[in-house]
Amino acid sequence: MNESLETTGTLAPGATYTLGDLQQGAACCVPTPIIDVQGLRVSYNGITALDDLSLQIHQGCITALIGPSGCGKTSFLSSLNRLTDLIPHARVEGRIEFDGLNIHDPNVDVRALRTHVGMIFQRPNPFPLSVRKNIEMPLREHGIAGKHVLHERLERALTDVGLWDEVKDRLDQSALGLSGGQQQRLCIARALALEPKVLLMDEPCSALDPISSGVVEDLVLRLKGRYTVVIVTHNLAQAKRIANYAAFFWMKEKVGKLIEYGQSRQIFEEPGHELTAAYISGVRG
């Protein structure tokens, strides 16, 4: 990696990042907070969707968000890189710090924030362009234009998601011709090419067949340590297999609440709240 190259910008004055800064470096999950959330409240059109949430996301770890539909998991995920800004009449209160910076500070470059904290959506959403352009276009938009650097990023990102050998002879063909699982891995590669610190994943396997789902799950495990991953999943077995930490959400009086958060083994084997125990066992939800 060429660490002399600058990234897309700064999150705030004086906070310049190099490409080297974006690599996690850590070989495994470490209990060092990279995201600190305190007193988060998210509402839409004045109706509260998620209230009074506080937790820390640890660097290089996989954190699974579990709980039934409609209890605020996606709202929480979207708040972490301010995608909630794009939703009309959405309001976010409380404090979210990424790498020690308040993401709602007026001086924060939101575009740069979303580069460092990338999002993978529930359904694959490749651009209706070639495989190559799906990776290169976001890079060019962020000022990375050298032919050698573009190809290096392209090959590394596709290799990281296990796609290089599958598509290296069809880079100039439409990405829409790929299978669903390949399209989802391409979307992950597109995010990885920007070399983020954090990947937010909103049910990335839910629209895939079991085999493709398993491939993406294995990919997420391989990313652990190099990236911090926050993943929404309704597959409790998957969460138990891959997550270092788990956060259980539930609806209370029609408002999403964080019921319990801790190490995955503790959540699944010795839950501290009766609602968590009921959900994990299948009694509730």
N, C-alpha and C positions, 0 to 999 in steps of 0.2 A: 504494500500500500504506500502511495506517495503522500506522506504527511505534510508536505510543504504546500499542498493545495488548500485553498480556503473553501469553506462550505458555503451554503446558500446565504448566510447572513448571521446576524446576532439576535438573540432573544431580547436583549436589553442593552443599553449603552455600556460598553466595557466588558461585555460577556461574549467575546469572540471564540468560536469553535473551529478547530482544525479537523480534518478527516480522522486523524489519529484519536482525537478526543471522542469521536462518535463510536469507536470500537469499545466494547465492554471490557475487553482485556481479561476480566476475571474468568477463571476456568469453570467456576460453578456458582451456584446461588450463594450469595452472602447476605447476612442480615444488616444491610446498609440501606436506609431509605433513599430512593430516588424520586419518589412521589409522596408527598405528605398532604393528606386531605383532612381538614378540620371544619366541622359544623356545616357540611354541604347540604344545601337545599335546592332542589330543582323543581320549577313549576312551569306549567303551560297555560296560557290564558287565565292566570290567577289560580289555577287548580294545582295543588301540590302533588307531584309524582314521587318525590324522594325527599326524605327529611332527616336532618340531624345525623349525618353520616360522617364518621371520623375513622380513618385508618391510614396505614403507611404501606406503600408498595415497595418491595425490596429489590435491589439491583441484581440483575442476572437471574432472577427467579421467575417461575411460572405461578401466577396467581389466578385461580379459577373463581369465577362468580357464578354461584348456583342459586337455585330457587325457582319457583313457578313463574310463568309468563306474567308480565304486567306489574312486577314488583320493583322496577326501577333499575335493573341491571344495565340495560342499554343506555338509559339516561345518565347513569354514573359513568359508563365508558365514554360516552360522547362528551361529557364535561371535561375529561382529562386533556383533550387537545382543542377544546372550545368549538367543536362541531355544533354545539348547542347554539352558537352565535348565528348559525344559518337557519335556525328554526324560528319562524315568526312567533312573536309573543312568548318566547321562552325566556325564563329568568333564572339565573344561577346566583346563589348567595353562599357565603362562607369563604374559605380560603383553600386554594390548591397551589402547592409549591412543586415545581419540577426542577430538580437540581438546585434547590435553594432559591429559585426565583418565583415570585408570585405571578402566575400566568395571567392574572387579570390586571396586572400593572399597566397603566396607559402606554408605557414605553415598550411593551412586549411586541415583537414582530410575530404576529399570529401565523404568517406563512412559514416562518422559520420554525415556530413551535410545532407545526403539523409535519414538518420534515423530520424533526427529532422524535416526535411521538406520532407514529404512523397508524393508520386504521385499515383493517381488513374486514370487509363486510360479509354479511350472511350469505349472499349469493355472489358468485363470481361476476365481476364487472370489468372485463377487459375492454380497452378501447377498440372500436371497429377498424383497427389498423393492423399492420403486420406485427409479428412477435417482436421484431427488432424495435419498431417504433414505440411499442408499448413500454419498453424499458428506456429508450433513449429520449423520448419526448419530455418526460418529467425532468430528466437530467439537464436537457438543454434549457428548459424553462428556469432552471435554477443556476444557470450560468456555466454549466459544465459542457464544453463543446469540443475539446480536443479529440480527434479520431481515436487515438490510442487509448485515452482514458475512458472514452465511451465504450469501446470494445472490451476493455478490462472489466469495467463495472458490469456490462452486459453478461459476459461469460461467468464472472464470479457469482452474480446473483442467480443466474439460471443453474449453475452448478450447486449452489447452496440449497436450492429447493429440489434438486434431483431432476431437473428438466433439460440440462444442456445436451446430454446424449440423445434425448428424445426429439429435440427440436433444432439441433445445430445445422441440419441440412434443410430446414424450412423456415429460417429466420425472417425471410421476406414474404412469407405467406400469411394470410389473415389469421389472427389469434382466435377468431370466432370458429375456426375449423378444428380447434383443439377440443378434447373431451372436457366434461365439466370439472373433473379433478385436475386436469392439466391447466385449465383456465384459472382455477383457484390458486394453484401453485405459481402461475404466472403473475397473478395479482400480488401474491406475497413477495415474489422476486422484484416486482416493480417498486414495492415499498423498501425492500432491502437494498436496492441499488442506490437509494438516497442515504444509506448508512445511518439509520435512526438509532436512538438509544432504547426506545420503547416501542413495542408492537401491541396495539389494541386489536383484539379479534372478537368479532361479534358472531358467535355460533358458526365458525368457518366450515364446519363439517355437516351442518344440518341439511344442506341441499345436495349432498353427495351420496353416492352408493357406498355400501360398507367397505369395499376394497379401496376406493378413492379416499374415503374417510380415514382409513387406517394409514394410508400413505401420508396424508396431511398431519395426522396425529404424530407419526414418527418424525416428520419434519419439525413440528413444534418442539419435540423433545431435543432434537439436534441443535435447535437455536438457543436452548437454555445455557446460561452462562455468558454467551456472546451478546445476548439481548435480554431485556426485561420484557416478559410477555404477560399481558392481562387478557384472559379469555373468558367469554361468556359461553357456558355450555349447559344443556339440559341432560347431557349424558353423564350421570353420576359415576359410572364405572370409568369413563374417560377422565373425569376430573380427578378421581382417586389415583389413576395410573400416572398422570403427568404432572400434577400440581404440587408445588412446594407449600403453597398457602391456599386457603379456601375462604371465601366470604359468602355467607348464607343470607339471602334477602327474603323478606316475607312482607305481605300486606297486613297492615294494622290500621283499622278504621279507614280503609280505602287509600292509605298512603304507604308507599314503599319504605321499608326500614331495613337497616342492617341489623340482623339478629345476633350473628356470631361471626367472628373472624379469628383465624389462627392457623397454625401449621396444619397441613392437609391431614396428616395421620391423626392428629388430635380431633379434628372436626369429624372425620369419618369413623373413628374407632372409639373415641371417648368424648362425644359432644357435651358441651357444658350447658346447653339450653334444651328444654323439652321439645320445643318446636323443631330445632335442628335434628334431634334424635328421631322425631316422628317423620320428618321429611326424608332423612337418610334411609330409614327403615321401610319407607313406602306407605306408612300409615296416613300421612298427610301429603297433600299436593298431587 
